[in-house]
Amino acid sequence: MAAALPSNHHPAEGRAHARLKRPMAKKNPDGTMPLLAHLKEARNRVLLAVGGVFVCAIAGWFLYDPVLELLTEPLRIVSARDGRIATLNFTTVMSGFDMKMRVSLYLGFFLSSPWWLYQFWAFVAPGLTSKEKRFIGGYVGAAIPLMACGAVLGWYLLPYAIQIMLSFVPQNSASLQEAMAYFTFCLRLLAVFALSFLVPLIMVGVNQLGLVRGHTYLRAWRWALVGTLILAALASPLGDPWSLMLLATPIYLLYLGACGIAILWDRRRDRRVAERNARIDAGLDP
């Protein structure tokens, strides 16, 4: 019987060597993603966004006292100047805790806005072309400072709005403001001012989609002035004309700036169309 030749290779090593020699399969060669993977990615992004809001809400818990001091400063001014008792009223035992929780969550939502906006962008960006990324990124980059400017203007006018509203309360009387209703009023006023500054950005977006031309916007400047004054009157709870003009002037200037951007965009688009038609007529472009 012939003796078996000794082997220098262990069977496990041979299997590992075979796996190494096997060519690696390319995963996702065309960049597509199955539906289940999309849902998992969306779940992960939502969890990350919620986690960011929760972390910033913890910071908002510690910022509650200075924020409440700023929001109630107009009430103290009215009490000291006009002899009226103006203060917050917490109607239930738990209303103080409920107020602090809600304000902390609101602050967490606003403080974490860059984080959850990034999570949304990271989810949709892989499916966009480079041109679409630049288009959306430009609008988001312009929307944030515009909303910030509107919110700052609203914050500047907020004390005057509260003082004018409380001026209708008879003297030597009390104005007990329900805490959550007062906070909701302040938040709504700031939101209206912030969103009103987005109107010119929407105009430019509609123009770049090819729905309205810039000269059409400009021809309607009289109606735009009337609409701006109406919007400012609805957005501002103040009754004096100075606050109305303070809000209407920057919005109308932004409107005129949007008209200029739209006209420049139309000229650029018309020039590209004319060049393409010229190439087609010359037989240079199929």
SESEVEX-977124 format. One record per residue (C-alpha): residue number from 1; residue in three letters; x, y, z. Coordinates in nm, 4 decimals, decimal comma. Layout:
// SESEVEX-977124
<pos = NUM; code = ALA; X = X; Y = Y; Z = Z> $
...
// end
This chain:
// SESEVEX-977124
<pos = 1; code = MET; X = 0,0000; Y = 0,0000; Z = 0,0000> $
<pos = 2; code = ALA; X = 0,1436; Y = 0,3304; Z = -0,0989> $
<pos = 3; code = ALA; X = 0,2040; Y = 0,5725; Z = 0,1824> $
<pos = 4; code = ALA; X = 0,0044; Y = 0,8938; Z = 0,1737> $
<pos = 5; code = LEU; X = 0,2090; Y = 1,1943; Z = 0,0914> $
<pos = 6; code = PRO; X = 0,2225; Y = 1,4479; Z = 0,3727> $
<pos = 7; code = SER; X = 0,0298; Y = 1,7642; Z = 0,3032> $
<pos = 8; code = ASN; X = 0,1602; Y = 2,1047; Z = 0,4004> $
<pos = 9; code = HIS; X = -0,1841; Y = 2,2739; Z = 0,3821> $
<pos = 10; code = HIS; X = -0,4553; Y = 2,2566; Z = 0,6438> $
<pos = 11; code = PRO; X = -0,8112; Y = 2,2100; Z = 0,5010> $
<pos = 12; code = ALA; X = -0,9329; Y = 2,5318; Z = 0,6694> $
<pos = 13; code = GLU; X = -0,6477; Y = 2,7254; Z = 0,5103> $
<pos = 14; code = GLY; X = -0,7443; Y = 2,5895; Z = 0,1709> $
<pos = 15; code = ARG; X = -1,1043; Y = 2,7071; Z = 0,2112> $
<pos = 16; code = ALA; X = -0,9866; Y = 3,0509; Z = 0,3205> $
<pos = 17; code = HIS; X = -0,7531; Y = 3,0670; Z = 0,0208> $
<pos = 18; code = ALA; X = -1,0394; Y = 2,9770; Z = -0,2094> $
<pos = 19; code = ARG; X = -1,2544; Y = 3,2534; Z = -0,0617> $
<pos = 20; code = LEU; X = -0,9761; Y = 3,5033; Z = -0,1169> $
<pos = 21; code = LYS; X = -0,9396; Y = 3,3998; Z = -0,4783> $
<pos = 22; code = ARG; X = -1,3116; Y = 3,4357; Z = -0,5366> $
<pos = 23; code = PRO; X = -1,3826; Y = 3,7730; Z = -0,7007> $
<pos = 24; code = MET; X = -1,5727; Y = 4,0170; Z = -0,4780> $
<pos = 25; code = ALA; X = -1,9168; Y = 4,1011; Z = -0,6037> $
<pos = 26; code = LYS; X = -1,9808; Y = 4,4632; Z = -0,6694> $
<pos = 27; code = LYS; X = -2,2486; Y = 4,6011; Z = -0,4456> $
<pos = 28; code = ASN; X = -2,4966; Y = 4,8479; Z = -0,5898> $
<pos = 29; code = PRO; X = -2,3078; Y = 4,9150; Z = -0,9164> $
<pos = 30; code = ASP; X = -2,5759; Y = 5,1508; Z = -1,0554> $
<pos = 31; code = GLY; X = -2,6214; Y = 5,3534; Z = -0,7345> $
<pos = 32; code = THR; X = -2,9775; Y = 5,2340; Z = -0,6742> $
<pos = 33; code = MET; X = -3,1162; Y = 5,1357; Z = -0,3355> $
<pos = 34; code = PRO; X = -3,3995; Y = 4,8913; Z = -0,2632> $
<pos = 35; code = LEU; X = -3,7143; Y = 5,0115; Z = -0,0871> $
<pos = 36; code = LEU; X = -3,6270; Y = 4,8444; Z = 0,2426> $
<pos = 37; code = ALA; X = -3,2894; Y = 5,0172; Z = 0,2481> $
<pos = 38; code = HIS; X = -3,4632; Y = 5,3508; Z = 0,1815> $
<pos = 39; code = LEU; X = -3,6959; Y = 5,2924; Z = 0,4758> $
<pos = 40; code = LYS; X = -3,4046; Y = 5,2003; Z = 0,7022> $
<pos = 41; code = GLU; X = -3,2152; Y = 5,5099; Z = 0,5942> $
<pos = 42; code = ALA; X = -3,5218; Y = 5,7280; Z = 0,6578> $
<pos = 43; code = ARG; X = -3,5672; Y = 5,5713; Z = 1,0020> $
<pos = 44; code = ASN; X = -3,2045; Y = 5,6355; Z = 1,0925> $
<pos = 45; code = ARG; X = -3,2224; Y = 5,9970; Z = 0,9771> $
<pos = 46; code = VAL; X = -3,5438; Y = 6,0568; Z = 1,1731> $
<pos = 47; code = LEU; X = -3,3909; Y = 5,9051; Z = 1,4868> $
<pos = 48; code = LEU; X = -3,0818; Y = 6,1233; Z = 1,4487> $
<pos = 49; code = ALA; X = -3,2978; Y = 6,4341; Z = 1,3988> $
<pos = 50; code = VAL; X = -3,5139; Y = 6,3534; Z = 1,7027> $
<pos = 51; code = GLY; X = -3,2011; Y = 6,2871; Z = 1,9070> $
<pos = 52; code = GLY; X = -3,0636; Y = 6,6277; Z = 1,8104> $
<pos = 53; code = VAL; X = -3,3902; Y = 6,7971; Z = 1,9110> $
<pos = 54; code = PHE; X = -3,3840; Y = 6,6119; Z = 2,2442> $
<pos = 55; code = VAL; X = -3,0247; Y = 6,7168; Z = 2,3183> $
<pos = 56; code = CYS; X = -3,0968; Y = 7,0809; Z = 2,2321> $
<pos = 57; code = ALA; X = -3,4184; Y = 7,0649; Z = 2,4387> $
<pos = 58; code = ILE; X = -3,2003; Y = 6,9836; Z = 2,7397> $
<pos = 59; code = ALA; X = -3,0056; Y = 7,3014; Z = 2,6653> $
<pos = 60; code = GLY; X = -3,3389; Y = 7,4822; Z = 2,6244> $
<pos = 61; code = TRP; X = -3,4368; Y = 7,3662; Z = 2,9747> $
<pos = 62; code = PHE; X = -3,1472; Y = 7,5691; Z = 3,1164> $
<pos = 63; code = LEU; X = -3,2219; Y = 7,8635; Z = 2,8840> $
<pos = 64; code = TYR; X = -3,5850; Y = 7,8780; Z = 2,9965> $
<pos = 65; code = ASP; X = -3,5360; Y = 8,1392; Z = 3,2697> $
<pos = 66; code = PRO; X = -3,3490; Y = 8,4012; Z = 3,0587> $
<pos = 67; code = VAL; X = -3,5898; Y = 8,3493; Z = 2,7661> $
<pos = 68; code = LEU; X = -3,8900; Y = 8,3934; Z = 2,9956> $
<pos = 69; code = GLU; X = -3,7306; Y = 8,7059; Z = 3,1400> $
<pos = 70; code = LEU; X = -3,7005; Y = 8,8548; Z = 2,7913> $
<pos = 71; code = LEU; X = -4,0563; Y = 8,7611; Z = 2,6930> $
<pos = 72; code = THR; X = -4,2112; Y = 8,9050; Z = 3,0105> $
<pos = 73; code = GLU; X = -4,0103; Y = 9,2281; Z = 3,0058> $
<pos = 74; code = PRO; X = -4,2946; Y = 9,4179; Z = 2,8268> $
<pos = 75; code = LEU; X = -4,5353; Y = 9,3139; Z = 3,1036> $
<pos = 76; code = ARG; X = -4,3045; Y = 9,4556; Z = 3,3683> $
<pos = 77; code = ILE; X = -4,2674; Y = 9,7787; Z = 3,1688> $
<pos = 78; code = VAL; X = -4,6454; Y = 9,8207; Z = 3,1521> $
<pos = 79; code = SER; X = -4,6796; Y = 9,7503; Z = 3,5245> $
<pos = 80; code = ALA; X = -4,4110; Y = 10,0034; Z = 3,6191> $
<pos = 81; code = ARG; X = -4,5157; Y = 10,2788; Z = 3,3774> $
<pos = 82; code = ASP; X = -4,8938; Y = 10,2734; Z = 3,3581> $
<pos = 83; code = GLY; X = -4,9954; Y = 10,1471; Z = 3,7004> $
<pos = 84; code = ARG; X = -5,1645; Y = 9,8378; Z = 3,5554> $
<pos = 85; code = ILE; X = -5,0927; Y = 9,4933; Z = 3,6961> $
<pos = 86; code = ALA; X = -4,9687; Y = 9,2889; Z = 3,3994> $
<pos = 87; code = THR; X = -4,8218; Y = 8,9474; Z = 3,4716> $
<pos = 88; code = LEU; X = -4,8362; Y = 8,5829; Z = 3,3700> $
<pos = 89; code = ASN; X = -5,1031; Y = 8,3622; Z = 3,5229> $
<pos = 90; code = PHE; X = -5,0392; Y = 7,9901; Z = 3,5773> $
<pos = 91; code = THR; X = -5,3871; Y = 7,8478; Z = 3,6218> $
<pos = 92; code = THR; X = -5,3082; Y = 7,4932; Z = 3,7444> $
<pos = 93; code = VAL; X = -5,0551; Y = 7,3226; Z = 3,9672> $
<pos = 94; code = MET; X = -4,8834; Y = 7,1594; Z = 3,6699> $
<pos = 95; code = SER; X = -4,9004; Y = 7,4585; Z = 3,4356> $
<pos = 96; code = GLY; X = -4,5574; Y = 7,5889; Z = 3,5424> $
<pos = 97; code = PHE; X = -4,3924; Y = 7,2556; Z = 3,4633> $
<pos = 98; code = ASP; X = -4,5927; Y = 7,2227; Z = 3,1414> $
<pos = 99; code = MET; X = -4,4839; Y = 7,5720; Z = 3,0356> $
<pos = 100; code = LYS; X = -4,1182; Y = 7,4945; Z = 3,0964> $
<pos = 101; code = MET; X = -4,1400; Y = 7,1650; Z = 2,9074> $
<pos = 102; code = ARG; X = -4,3056; Y = 7,3246; Z = 2,6038> $
<pos = 103; code = VAL; X = -4,0693; Y = 7,6200; Z = 2,5912> $
<pos = 104; code = SER; X = -3,7729; Y = 7,3811; Z = 2,6209> $
<pos = 105; code = LEU; X = -3,9052; Y = 7,1710; Z = 2,3317> $
<pos = 106; code = TYR; X = -3,9628; Y = 7,4812; Z = 2,1166> $
<pos = 107; code = LEU; X = -3,6111; Y = 7,6014; Z = 2,1905> $
<pos = 108; code = GLY; X = -3,4728; Y = 7,2553; Z = 2,1180> $
<pos = 109; code = PHE; X = -3,6516; Y = 7,2496; Z = 1,7832> $
<pos = 110; code = PHE; X = -3,5126; Y = 7,5885; Z = 1,6799> $
<pos = 111; code = LEU; X = -3,1626; Y = 7,5356; Z = 1,8189> $
<pos = 112; code = SER; X = -3,1312; Y = 7,1995; Z = 1,6440> $
<pos = 113; code = SER; X = -3,2664; Y = 7,3257; Z = 1,3095> $
<pos = 114; code = PRO; X = -2,9251; Y = 7,3077; Z = 1,1356> $
<pos = 115; code = TRP; X = -2,8917; Y = 6,9456; Z = 1,2494> $
<pos = 116; code = TRP; X = -3,2327; Y = 6,8174; Z = 1,1393> $
<pos = 117; code = LEU; X = -3,2116; Y = 7,0172; Z = 0,8149> $
<pos = 118; code = TYR; X = -2,8821; Y = 6,8434; Z = 0,7470> $
<pos = 119; code = GLN; X = -3,0428; Y = 6,5023; Z = 0,8124> $
<pos = 120; code = PHE; X = -3,3149; Y = 6,5810; Z = 0,5581> $
<pos = 121; code = TRP; X = -3,0517; Y = 6,6979; Z = 0,3099> $
<pos = 122; code = ALA; X = -2,8374; Y = 6,3870; Z = 0,3662> $
<pos = 123; code = PHE; X = -3,1407; Y = 6,1686; Z = 0,2929> $
<pos = 124; code = VAL; X = -3,2487; Y = 6,3346; Z = -0,0333> $
<pos = 125; code = ALA; X = -2,9091; Y = 6,4473; Z = -0,1684> $
<pos = 126; code = PRO; X = -2,7927; Y = 6,1057; Z = -0,3043> $
<pos = 127; code = GLY; X = -3,0913; Y = 6,1032; Z = -0,5423> $
<pos = 128; code = LEU; X = -3,0260; Y = 6,4524; Z = -0,6801> $
<pos = 129; code = THR; X = -2,8070; Y = 6,5647; Z = -0,9654> $
<pos = 130; code = SER; X = -2,5286; Y = 6,8139; Z = -0,9036> $
<pos = 131; code = LYS; X = -2,7373; Y = 7,0912; Z = -1,0647> $
<pos = 132; code = GLU; X = -3,0352; Y = 7,0120; Z = -0,8383> $
<pos = 133; code = LYS; X = -2,8062; Y = 7,0111; Z = -0,5339> $
<pos = 134; code = ARG; X = -2,6786; Y = 7,3575; Z = -0,6189> $
<pos = 135; code = PHE; X = -3,0331; Y = 7,4799; Z = -0,6848> $
<pos = 136; code = ILE; X = -3,1775; Y = 7,3545; Z = -0,3552> $
<pos = 137; code = GLY; X = -2,8651; Y = 7,4418; Z = -0,1575> $
<pos = 138; code = GLY; X = -2,8783; Y = 7,7987; Z = -0,2844> $
<pos = 139; code = TYR; X = -3,2404; Y = 7,8398; Z = -0,1796> $
<pos = 140; code = VAL; X = -3,1831; Y = 7,6920; Z = 0,1643> $
<pos = 141; code = GLY; X = -2,8754; Y = 7,9113; Z = 0,2076> $
<pos = 142; code = ALA; X = -3,0794; Y = 8,2209; Z = 0,1195> $
<pos = 143; code = ALA; X = -3,3877; Y = 8,1235; Z = 0,3223> $
<pos = 144; code = ILE; X = -3,2055; Y = 8,0926; Z = 0,6552> $
<pos = 145; code = PRO; X = -3,0663; Y = 8,4510; Z = 0,6726> $
<pos = 146; code = LEU; X = -3,3923; Y = 8,5951; Z = 0,5364> $
<pos = 147; code = MET; X = -3,5971; Y = 8,4209; Z = 0,8049> $
<pos = 148; code = ALA; X = -3,3440; Y = 8,5281; Z = 1,0672> $
<pos = 149; code = CYS; X = -3,3771; Y = 8,8921; Z = 0,9605> $
<pos = 150; code = GLY; X = -3,7560; Y = 8,8698; Z = 0,9775> $
<pos = 151; code = ALA; X = -3,7434; Y = 8,7102; Z = 1,3223> $
<pos = 152; code = VAL; X = -3,5034; Y = 8,9802; Z = 1,4485> $
<pos = 153; code = LEU; X = -3,7390; Y = 9,2515; Z = 1,3230> $
<pos = 154; code = GLY; X = -4,0315; Y = 9,0769; Z = 1,4916> $
<pos = 155; code = TRP; X = -3,8334; Y = 9,0492; Z = 1,8159> $
<pos = 156; code = TYR; X = -3,7634; Y = 9,4237; Z = 1,7986> $
<pos = 157; code = LEU; X = -4,1331; Y = 9,5084; Z = 1,7544> $
<pos = 158; code = LEU; X = -4,2657; Y = 9,2498; Z = 2,0025> $
<pos = 159; code = PRO; X = -4,2364; Y = 9,4684; Z = 2,3172> $
<pos = 160; code = TYR; X = -4,4123; Y = 9,7579; Z = 2,1432> $
<pos = 161; code = ALA; X = -4,6899; Y = 9,5262; Z = 2,0243> $
<pos = 162; code = ILE; X = -4,7541; Y = 9,3949; Z = 2,3743> $
<pos = 163; code = GLN; X = -4,7460; Y = 9,7419; Z = 2,5284> $
<pos = 164; code = ILE; X = -4,9941; Y = 9,8779; Z = 2,2722> $
<pos = 165; code = MET; X = -5,2295; Y = 9,5847; Z = 2,3208> $
<pos = 166; code = LEU; X = -5,2217; Y = 9,6241; Z = 2,6983> $
<pos = 167; code = SER; X = -5,2798; Y = 9,9983; Z = 2,6714> $
<pos = 168; code = PHE; X = -5,6493; Y = 9,9219; Z = 2,6174> $
<pos = 169; code = VAL; X = -5,6739; Y = 9,7694; Z = 2,9649> $
<pos = 170; code = PRO; X = -5,8260; Y = 10,0235; Z = 3,2075> $
<pos = 171; code = GLN; X = -5,5899; Y = 10,1743; Z = 3,4613> $
<pos = 172; code = ASN; X = -5,5849; Y = 10,0451; Z = 3,8175> $
<pos = 173; code = SER; X = -5,6885; Y = 9,7055; Z = 3,6861> $
<pos = 174; code = ALA; X = -5,5116; Y = 9,3741; Z = 3,6372> $
<pos = 175; code = SER; X = -5,4206; Y = 9,1974; Z = 3,3127> $
<pos = 176; code = LEU; X = -5,3474; Y = 8,8358; Z = 3,3984> $
<pos = 177; code = GLN; X = -5,2037; Y = 8,6687; Z = 3,0886> $
<pos = 178; code = GLU; X = -5,2490; Y = 8,2924; Z = 3,0642> $
<pos = 179; code = ALA; X = -4,8915; Y = 8,1681; Z = 3,0328> $
<pos = 180; code = MET; X = -4,9212; Y = 7,9383; Z = 2,7323> $
<pos = 181; code = ALA; X = -5,1512; Y = 8,1773; Z = 2,5437> $
<pos = 182; code = TYR; X = -4,8991; Y = 8,4582; Z = 2,5968> $
<pos = 183; code = PHE; X = -4,6097; Y = 8,2442; Z = 2,4776> $
<pos = 184; code = THR; X = -4,8102; Y = 8,1269; Z = 2,1739> $
<pos = 185; code = PHE; X = -4,8852; Y = 8,4890; Z = 2,0817> $
<pos = 186; code = CYS; X = -4,5155; Y = 8,5820; Z = 2,0982> $
<pos = 187; code = LEU; X = -4,4111; Y = 8,2764; Z = 1,8953> $
<pos = 188; code = ARG; X = -4,6790; Y = 8,3377; Z = 1,6326> $
<pos = 189; code = LEU; X = -4,5740; Y = 8,6992; Z = 1,5899> $
<pos = 190; code = LEU; X = -4,2102; Y = 8,6029; Z = 1,5379> $
<pos = 191; code = ALA; X = -4,3093; Y = 8,3265; Z = 1,2931> $
<pos = 192; code = VAL; X = -4,5228; Y = 8,5647; Z = 1,0830> $
<pos = 193; code = PHE; X = -4,2387; Y = 8,8146; Z = 1,0570> $
<pos = 194; code = ALA; X = -3,9895; Y = 8,5427; Z = 0,9664> $
<pos = 195; code = LEU; X = -4,2112; Y = 8,3841; Z = 0,6990> $
<pos = 196; code = SER; X = -4,3033; Y = 8,7200; Z = 0,5432> $
<pos = 197; code = PHE; X = -3,9395; Y = 8,7641; Z = 0,4434> $
<pos = 198; code = LEU; X = -3,9586; Y = 8,4467; Z = 0,2324> $
<pos = 199; code = VAL; X = -4,2057; Y = 8,5952; Z = -0,0174> $
<pos = 200; code = PRO; X = -3,9323; Y = 8,7372; Z = -0,2502> $
<pos = 201; code = LEU; X = -3,7480; Y = 8,4040; Z = -0,2387> $
<pos = 202; code = ILE; X = -4,0646; Y = 8,2261; Z = -0,3511> $
<pos = 203; code = MET; X = -4,0987; Y = 8,4779; Z = -0,6341> $
<pos = 204; code = VAL; X = -3,7484; Y = 8,3975; Z = -0,7600> $
<pos = 205; code = GLY; X = -3,8188; Y = 8,0251; Z = -0,7378> $
<pos = 206; code = VAL; X = -4,1378; Y = 8,0572; Z = -0,9425> $
<pos = 207; code = ASN; X = -3,9464; Y = 8,2588; Z = -1,2009> $
<pos = 208; code = GLN; X = -3,6662; Y = 8,0046; Z = -1,2284> $
<pos = 209; code = LEU; X = -3,9239; Y = 7,7322; Z = -1,2836> $
<pos = 210; code = GLY; X = -4,0340; Y = 7,9280; Z = -1,5900> $
<pos = 211; code = LEU; X = -4,3854; Y = 8,0073; Z = -1,4638> $
<pos = 212; code = VAL; X = -4,3635; Y = 8,3886; Z = -1,4351> $
<pos = 213; code = ARG; X = -4,1192; Y = 8,6254; Z = -1,6041> $
<pos = 214; code = GLY; X = -3,9395; Y = 8,9047; Z = -1,4222> $
<pos = 215; code = HIS; X = -4,0994; Y = 9,1865; Z = -1,6239> $
<pos = 216; code = THR; X = -4,4415; Y = 9,0492; Z = -1,5265> $
<pos = 217; code = TYR; X = -4,3448; Y = 9,0947; Z = -1,1618> $
<pos = 218; code = LEU; X = -4,2146; Y = 9,4449; Z = -1,2281> $
<pos = 219; code = ARG; X = -4,5271; Y = 9,5578; Z = -1,4160> $
<pos = 220; code = ALA; X = -4,7322; Y = 9,4691; Z = -1,1096> $
<pos = 221; code = TRP; X = -4,5310; Y = 9,6951; Z = -0,8749> $
<pos = 222; code = ARG; X = -4,8378; Y = 9,9009; Z = -0,7774> $
<pos = 223; code = TRP; X = -5,0357; Y = 9,5925; Z = -0,6788> $
<pos = 224; code = ALA; X = -4,7267; Y = 9,4571; Z = -0,5058> $
<pos = 225; code = LEU; X = -4,7033; Y = 9,7755; Z = -0,2977> $
<pos = 226; code = VAL; X = -5,0674; Y = 9,7435; Z = -0,1942> $
<pos = 227; code = GLY; X = -5,0220; Y = 9,3738; Z = -0,1177> $
<pos = 228; code = THR; X = -4,7091; Y = 9,4451; Z = 0,0843> $
<pos = 229; code = LEU; X = -4,8930; Y = 9,7019; Z = 0,2953> $
<pos = 230; code = ILE; X = -5,1817; Y = 9,4595; Z = 0,3502> $
<pos = 231; code = LEU; X = -4,9410; Y = 9,1794; Z = 0,4444> $
<pos = 232; code = ALA; X = -4,7563; Y = 9,4116; Z = 0,6827> $
<pos = 233; code = ALA; X = -5,0844; Y = 9,5207; Z = 0,8396> $
<pos = 234; code = LEU; X = -5,1872; Y = 9,1578; Z = 0,8936> $
<pos = 235; code = ALA; X = -4,8474; Y = 9,0531; Z = 1,0219> $
<pos = 236; code = SER; X = -4,8020; Y = 9,3429; Z = 1,2625> $
<pos = 237; code = PRO; X = -5,0514; Y = 9,3715; Z = 1,5479> $
<pos = 238; code = LEU; X = -4,9461; Y = 9,7329; Z = 1,6057> $
<pos = 239; code = GLY; X = -5,1834; Y = 10,0077; Z = 1,5073> $
<pos = 240; code = ASP; X = -4,9367; Y = 10,2877; Z = 1,4399> $
<pos = 241; code = PRO; X = -4,8167; Y = 10,3672; Z = 1,0857> $
<pos = 242; code = TRP; X = -4,4475; Y = 10,3673; Z = 1,1807> $
<pos = 243; code = SER; X = -4,4349; Y = 9,9973; Z = 1,2644> $
<pos = 244; code = LEU; X = -4,6348; Y = 9,9284; Z = 0,9486> $
<pos = 245; code = MET; X = -4,3762; Y = 10,1094; Z = 0,7370> $
<pos = 246; code = LEU; X = -4,0920; Y = 9,9451; Z = 0,9293> $
<pos = 247; code = LEU; X = -4,2165; Y = 9,6040; Z = 0,8217> $
<pos = 248; code = ALA; X = -4,3435; Y = 9,6946; Z = 0,4733> $
<pos = 249; code = THR; X = -4,0281; Y = 9,8785; Z = 0,3570> $
<pos = 250; code = PRO; X = -3,7803; Y = 9,5858; Z = 0,3745> $
<pos = 251; code = ILE; X = -4,0364; Y = 9,3453; Z = 0,2244> $
<pos = 252; code = TYR; X = -4,0988; Y = 9,5793; Z = -0,0688> $
<pos = 253; code = LEU; X = -3,7261; Y = 9,6344; Z = -0,1216> $
<pos = 254; code = LEU; X = -3,6817; Y = 9,2571; Z = -0,1244> $
<pos = 255; code = TYR; X = -3,9647; Y = 9,2401; Z = -0,3797> $
<pos = 256; code = LEU; X = -3,7815; Y = 9,4865; Z = -0,6070> $
<pos = 257; code = GLY; X = -3,4601; Y = 9,2883; Z = -0,5609> $
<pos = 258; code = ALA; X = -3,6449; Y = 8,9692; Z = -0,6556> $
<pos = 259; code = CYS; X = -3,7730; Y = 9,1438; Z = -0,9701> $
<pos = 260; code = GLY; X = -3,4166; Y = 9,2380; Z = -1,0649> $
<pos = 261; code = ILE; X = -3,2877; Y = 8,8840; Z = -1,0086> $
<pos = 262; code = ALA; X = -3,5755; Y = 8,7414; Z = -1,2118> $
<pos = 263; code = ILE; X = -3,5097; Y = 8,9796; Z = -1,5019> $
<pos = 264; code = LEU; X = -3,1389; Y = 8,8906; Z = -1,5069> $
<pos = 265; code = TRP; X = -3,2286; Y = 8,5204; Z = -1,4984> $
<pos = 266; code = ASP; X = -3,4726; Y = 8,5668; Z = -1,7885> $
<pos = 267; code = ARG; X = -3,2058; Y = 8,7408; Z = -1,9972> $
<pos = 268; code = ARG; X = -2,9587; Y = 8,4619; Z = -1,9298> $
<pos = 269; code = ARG; X = -3,2157; Y = 8,1968; Z = -2,0198> $
<pos = 270; code = ASP; X = -3,3227; Y = 8,3799; Z = -2,3360> $
<pos = 271; code = ARG; X = -2,9589; Y = 8,4095; Z = -2,4436> $
<pos = 272; code = ARG; X = -2,9037; Y = 8,0349; Z = -2,3995> $
<pos = 273; code = VAL; X = -3,2198; Y = 7,9558; Z = -2,5960> $
<pos = 274; code = ALA; X = -3,1164; Y = 8,1921; Z = -2,8768> $
<pos = 275; code = GLU; X = -2,7682; Y = 8,0386; Z = -2,8972> $
<pos = 276; code = ARG; X = -2,9145; Y = 7,6882; Z = -2,9090> $
<pos = 277; code = ASN; X = -3,1637; Y = 7,7838; Z = -3,1811> $
<pos = 278; code = ALA; X = -2,8795; Y = 7,9390; Z = -3,3799> $
<pos = 279; code = ARG; X = -2,6795; Y = 7,6174; Z = -3,3579> $
<pos = 280; code = ILE; X = -2,9822; Y = 7,4166; Z = -3,4628> $
<pos = 281; code = ASP; X = -3,0408; Y = 7,6439; Z = -3,7644> $
<pos = 282; code = ALA; X = -2,6752; Y = 7,6116; Z = -3,8607> $
<pos = 283; code = GLY; X = -2,6968; Y = 7,2328; Z = -3,8385> $
<pos = 284; code = LEU; X = -2,4366; Y = 7,2187; Z = -3,5647> $
<pos = 285; code = ASP; X = -2,6676; Y = 7,0803; Z = -3,2970> $
<pos = 286; code = PRO; X = -2,9056; Y = 6,7904; Z = -3,3578> $
// end
